[in-house]
Amino acid sequence: MPVQKFRSIREMASAPVLVRAEDGVERFVRRCARYWQPAPRRYPRGVFRFRTIEEAQAARRSAGRPEST
């Protein structure tokens, strides 16, 4: 990537951002992976129905989620 020089902040703001087309998707994937790495998803996705509150609380405990009071 070439170095750009600017004489003022106005020139900097109006300059186009130089990014190769093939780098866009790769940058996005790397950035997403960086955010998911420290906080991995531990809970199952989706909506669940339970017949009783006890079943719902047991499911929360098994998933490691705190119970709401």
C-alpha positions in Angstrom: 0.0 0.0 0.0 1.5 3.3 -1.0 2.2 6.2 1.5 -0.1 9.2 1.0 1.0 12.7 2.0 -1.4 15.6 2.7 -0.9 19.3 3.2 -4.0 19.8 5.3 -6.7 17.9 7.1 -9.2 18.9 4.4 -7.1 17.0 1.8 -7.0 14.0 4.1 -10.7 14.0 4.6 -11.5 14.2 0.9 -8.9 11.5 -0.1 -10.3 8.1 -1.1 -9.4 5.1 1.1 -7.1 2.8 -0.8 -8.1 -0.8 -0.2 -7.6 -3.6 -2.7 -10.9 -5.3 -3.6 -9.7 -8.8 -2.4 -8.6 -7.4 1.0 -12.1 -6.2 1.9 -13.7 -9.6 2.7 -10.5 -10.9 4.3 -10.3 -7.8 6.6 -13.9 -8.3 7.6 -13.4 -12.0 8.5 -10.3 -11.2 10.5 -12.0 -8.5 12.4 -15.0 -10.7 13.2 -12.7 -13.5 14.4 -10.9 -11.0 16.6 -14.1 -10.0 18.4 -15.4 -13.6 18.8 -12.1 -14.9 20.1 -12.2 -13.3 23.6 -16.0 -14.0 24.0 -16.9 -17.3 22.4 -20.5 -18.2 22.2 -21.4 -20.7 24.9 -25.1 -20.7 24.8 -27.2 -22.7 22.3 -28.9 -20.5 19.7 -32.6 -20.4 19.2 -35.8 -20.1 21.1 -36.8 -22.9 23.5 -40.1 -23.8 25.1 -40.4 -25.4 28.5 -43.4 -26.8 30.2 -42.4 -25.6 33.7 -40.2 -22.9 35.2 -38.1 -25.6 36.8 -37.2 -27.0 33.4 -36.3 -23.6 32.1 -34.1 -22.9 35.2 -32.4 -26.3 34.8 -31.7 -25.6 31.2 -30.1 -22.2 32.1 -27.9 -23.9 34.8 -26.7 -26.5 32.3 -25.9 -23.8 29.8 -24.0 -21.8 32.4 -26.3 -18.8 32.3 -27.2 -16.9 35.5 -30.8 -17.3 36.7 -33.0 -14.3 36.6 -34.7 -13.4 39.8 
